[in-house]
């Protein structure tokens, strides 16, 4: 984990997310506390638990994006799950513990990527040697020649000359290989085929068992290999993946990934408000919703989850829950579950000025994305200040008059606004297109004027 101060973390988040300063401060402090925890003495560390967070706010205001950017910033294992896809054990749906297994898979990908960068040079060296073996196969002395070489000194001398000639040829081919002269040469490569995974069980908490059966089948069933002819350029990449796989110690990677998930893992539980209680108007208790809360409680509180990689402890994982809480409130959650989320942050609705900032300030803002996309077709797209302001006005107005979906409204409006340009760009060779206030009015006024039409289109 990088040693970043809360102020530095907020500054990094500001590059991608507009506003929501309270939420940024909360997650920055939580992240810094992870670093502080790692530097505590062992006897104190066992007593300190993460301060989990609930983010409260409407859709499209940045709840998910804040958490996702935070995970990328730290390089921590991260998994986003929807609370609504889990159900109480015994009912149709996924087992709640599967989120922890998914988190470990995410950690394995991170560790593998880090190990890959460490061993890539050695793998490339091995690939080079294997390509040379394919291009210049080593001489195979016959049985008769081996007998003669043991009996006659002149045959031994001939064997030495043959070896020197082979090494000279191999050195020439190595130079040609490094200079890229052999990229179109064809070689025959033996490739081991991977067995197609077969799912034995599904749902009802059994999704992990099929993986265990797959690994068992892989050990029992013989591996098949096929010979394929391919160009050196293609064979190099295929061999590189094979060598990287051979050089990696899978057991060590799995052990490190489990430790990383336990110490730095982040689980983002979205739509937590949807499991608060029974649906409005329903009679009696909703066992599925209450059951999900009961099953979530030990995971967040701290328990041990069994997986194909061993036991995984959840005591030090950071859980961030989020929900709109339109029809419910955090106090509708089970009291025990509420107590496991001591930090509560309310995210604000986006204003017109926020939309303007979202369209212009972030490193990968929507306007920059569309400019880059259309540039590939030779169209120079230019957004003017008044054009951006008009788009922000429309987004804000539509959100107020219909359902408020936050910044996602900008995606819908810009797609509609640039539909003609995007369609005609490959053929029309339009050159420069200026998106100013007049352009926006021309394309969108008819839709925004008709409220019923805007509900369907925007």
N, C-alpha and C positions, 0 to 999 in steps of 0.2 A: 504494500500500500504506500502510495506517495505521501511524503510529509508536507501536507498542504494545511495552511491556517484556514480558519473559517472565512476570513475575508478573501483569501485567494480562491477558495471554493466558490463563493458567491460571484466573484469576478468571472470565473470560468463559466458558470451557469448563465451569467448575464449575456454572454456571447451568443447564446442560442435561445434563451427564454426571456420574454418581455414581462416585466412586472412581477407580481407575486413575491415580494421581498420577504414577507413573513415566512412563507414556506421555504424559501431558499435558505434563510437564516437557520430554521429548525433542522433541515437536513444537513447543513454545513456543520452545525454543532454536533449532531449525531455522528457524522463521519469523523470529525476530529476526536470524539470520544472513543471511537474504535481504535484510532492510533494511540491515544493515551492508554487505553486498556492493554494494548500489546506491550507497553513499556512499564507496566506495573510489576512489582514483585509477585512471585507466584502465589504467596499466601493471601494477598489482597485480591489478586486477579480473579480467584475463584468466587469471591463474594460480589463482584461487580457484574451486573447484567445490562444488556443493551436497553436503551430507552426507545421503545417502538413508537411509531408515529401514525396518527390518523389524519388524512387530508380530506377536508370537507369542502366541496365546491361543485358547481355544475360541470357538465361535460365540456370538453374543449378549452379548458382554461390553463392546462399545463401540468396536471397531476402526474400523469404517466411520463411525460417528457422530462420532468424534473428528476424523477427516479432513474429513468433510463440513462440520462446524461451523467448522473452521479455515478452509476455503475461503470460507465465507460471511462470516466475521469479517474477512478481509483483502480480499474482493472480487476474489480471484485466479481465473483460469480453472481449472476443476476438472473432471476426468472420472474416473469409476469404471468399471473394466473387470474382467472375469473372465478370469483367465489361461487357464481351461479352454476358452474359445471360440476361442482362437487355435491354429493348427497350423503346422507347418513349411510353407514355400512349396512348392507342388506337391501338397499334400494338401488334402482338403476342410476348409474352415474359413476364418476371416478372416485377412488379412494383419496381422502385428504392427504395421506402420507405420500402420495405420488408426487406432490409438489417438491418435496425434499429430494426425492430420487431424480427429478428433473433438474434440480439445482446442482446436484453432483455431476450430472451429465454436462451441464454448462461449465462447471469447474474443470472437468476433464478436457473439454475443448480449449479452455484457456491454458492449461498446463501443457497440453500437446503443442499448442502454437508456440509457447515459450521454448519448449524442448526442441522444436523443429528449427528455430533460429540458431540454437546452439550447435546442432549436429549437421546443419545443411552443408557446410563446407566439406566435411568428411564424406557426406553422402554424394556430393558432386564429384569428389575425387574418385570414389568407387564407381560411379556411373561412367566416368571417363575410361577407367580401366576395363569395364565390362563392354563398352562400345568398341574399344580397340580389340578385345577378344573376338567380338563378332565380325569386325572388319578385317582383322588379320589373325585368323585362328593360329594358335601355336602348333608347331610341327609335332606330329606323333610318330616317333620312330617305331618301325615294325619289330616283331619279335626276333626275326632273323638278324636285323641290324643290331639289336641289343646284344645278341649273342656274339656277333662279330666284334662289337665295340669292347666287350670284355676280353676278347682273345687277341685282338690286333691293335697295335698302337696307332697305325695309320687311320683306322676307322675311328678311333677316339679323336684324332686330330680333325677328321672330316666332320665329326659331330660338333666340335667346338666352332668350326667355321660356319656350319649351318646355324648354330645358335647366334653367332655374331651377326650373320646376315639377317636373321629374323629380328634381332634387336634394332638394327639400323632401319629396317623397313617399318618396324613398329614406331620408332622415333619420328620418321617422316610422316606417318599417318597421324601421329599425335599432334604435330604441328599443323597439319591440314585440318584436323578436327577442331583445334583451338581457334583457327582462323576462319572457320565456318565454311570451308570448301566442300565438306562432305555432307551437308545438311540434307541434300536430296538423294544421297546414296541409300539403297534399300538393304535392310538387314532382316534376318529372321529371328524372332524373339519368342521364347517360351513363356506364356503368361498363365499364372495360376488363377483359376476361376473361383470366385467366392460363391459360397452356397447362398441361395436365396432364402432369406429368413421366412419361416412359417410361424404364424401366430397360432398358438395352441389355445390360449385362454384370452378373454378380454373382459373388461369392466369388473364390477363387484370386488374391487381390491385385488384382482389377480393379474393386473397388467405386468407385474414384475416377474411372474412365474414363467411367462412365455419367453422372456429373455434368458432365463436360466436354462430352459429346455433347448433354446437355440444354441447356446454355448456348448451344451452337452452333445447335441447332434453334430456340431462342427468338429468336436474331438473324435467322435466315433466314425463319422462318414469320411471316406477317403477324398482327398482333394484332387480335383481334375485340372489338368493343364492343357493348353492348346498352343500350337505354333502359329504365329501370325507374322506376315511380312509387313513392314512399315518403314517409313523414312526415318533417317537418323534423328531428325528434328522431333518427330513424334515419339520415337523410342527413348530419347533422352528424358522426356517428361515422365513416361511410364516407368522407366528404370529408377528415376529419382524417387517416385512415390514408393516403389518397392523397397529401395534401400533405406529410406526414412523409416518405413514400417519395421524393417529388420533391426535398425539401430536403436529404436525406442524400447525401453524397458517398461512394458505395460503395467506390471505389478507396482513398480516405483511410481509411475504416473498416477495410478489409481489411488495409492496411499497419499501422495501429495495433494491430489484433488480433493480427497475427503477432508484432509486437514484444512485446506483452503476454504472449502465450503463451510466447515464448522466455525472457523475463526473470522471469516470475512464475508460469508454469504449474505445476500440481500434478496428477500422475497417480497414482491409487490403484489398485494391482494386487491384486485380491483372489484368494483361493484359490491363492496362489503355491505352496503345498505340494503341490497336485495335479499339478504338472508337474515335481516333484523327480526322479522316476525311474520305472521300470516298475512296473506294478501288482503287488501281492503275489501270488506264485504264477505270474506270467507268465514265459515263457522268452524269453531274448534281449533285445536292446535295443529300447526303444520309441522309434522314430524321431520320432514326433510330439512326445512330451514333451521329449526332448533337443533336438529341433529348435526348439521354442518357446524354450527357454533360450538356444540359440545366436542366435536372431533377436532376443531381448530384449536381449542383451548390447550390441550396438552402439548401440541406442536409448538405453539407460541410460548407456552410456559416453560418448556424445556423437557424433552423426552429423547428416547433413542429409537431411531427408525432403521429397520433392517433393509438392506439392499444387496444386490449382487456384488457390491464392492465392500461389504462389511457393514458394521454398525455405524450410524451417523448420529451424532449428538446435535441437538438444535438449541442448546442453552444460549449460545453466543451469536446466533444468527439475528440479523436485523430485519424486522418485519415492518413494512409500510403498507397500511391499508388506505383505501380511498373509496369515496362514494359521493354521489350527489346529495343524498339524504333529502329528496324532495318530499316524500311521503312518510318519512321516518326521521329519527334523530339518533345520535350516538348513544343516548341513554336508553334506547330500545334494545341495545345489545345486552347479552347476559352480563350481569355485574362482574363476574369473574373475568370475562373477556375484556370488558371495558378497562379493568385495572391493569391489563397487560399492554395498554396503549396510553401511557401517561402524557404523551405530547400530542396536542390537538391543534391543528392549523386550519384556518378557514381561508380558502382561496376566493378571490373576488371575481365578480363578473367583469368581462372585458368591455372597455369603453371604446368610443370612436378613436380616441388618441392612441389607445393600446393597439388597435388594428393598424393604424398608420405605422407605428413602431415595428409591429410584427412584419409588415410588408417591406420594411427598409433596413432595420438595424441588424438582425441576426446574421451570422456568417453565411448560413444557407437559406436566406429568406426566400419566400415564394417568388418574388419578382426576379431575383437572381437565378432561381431554378429555371423559370420559363425563358429567360434571356439565353441561358446556356443551352437549353433544349432546342430552341428554334435556330440558334446559331449553327447547329450541325446541318441544317437545311439551307444555310446561306441567308437567313433572315436576321437582320439587325433590329432587335426589339428594344424599344426605349420607353420606359415609364416616366412620365413627367410628374411633378409634385401635385398639380391639380388633379391629374388622373388617379393617382394613388389616394388622394383625399376623397375623391368621389367614390372609389371602390370601398373605402372604409365607411363612408356614409351609408352606402347601400347595405353593406354587411351588418352594420349596427341596426339599421331600420328593419331589415328582414328578421334579424334575431329577436327584435322587440315585438314584431307583429305576428310572428309564427313561433316555432319552437326555438329556444335559445341553445344553439349547439356550439357556441364559442368560436374559437379560431377556425374550426373546421368549415365554417360558413365561407371563409375566404377561398378555400379550395373549390367549393361549388361555384362561386361567382366567377373566379378567374377561369375555370374550365369553360363556362358559358361565354365569357367575354372573349376568349381567344380561340373559340371553336373554329371559326372561319379561317383564321390565320393558320392554325395548326393543320387544318384539312388541305388548304391550298398551297402550303409552303413548299412541298417538293416539286410542284409543277409550275407555279406561277412566277417563281423567282422574284418575289416582291421587294427584295432589297431591304429598305428600312421601313419599319412600322412604328409609328409613334402612338403610344396609348396615353392620350390626354383626356381632359374632362369631356370634350365633345365626342371623342371616340367611345367613351364609356356610356355616355347618354344615348348615343345612337344605337348601341348594341343592347342595352339593358332597360331603357326607359319603358318600353312596351310591357316588359315582363313585370317590372317593379310596380308599374301603375295598376296592374290588375292583381289584386291581393290573392285571389283564388289561383291564378296562374303561377304566381311567385311561390306559393306553397308547394306546387308540384315540381317546379323547375329549379328554384333556388333554395 
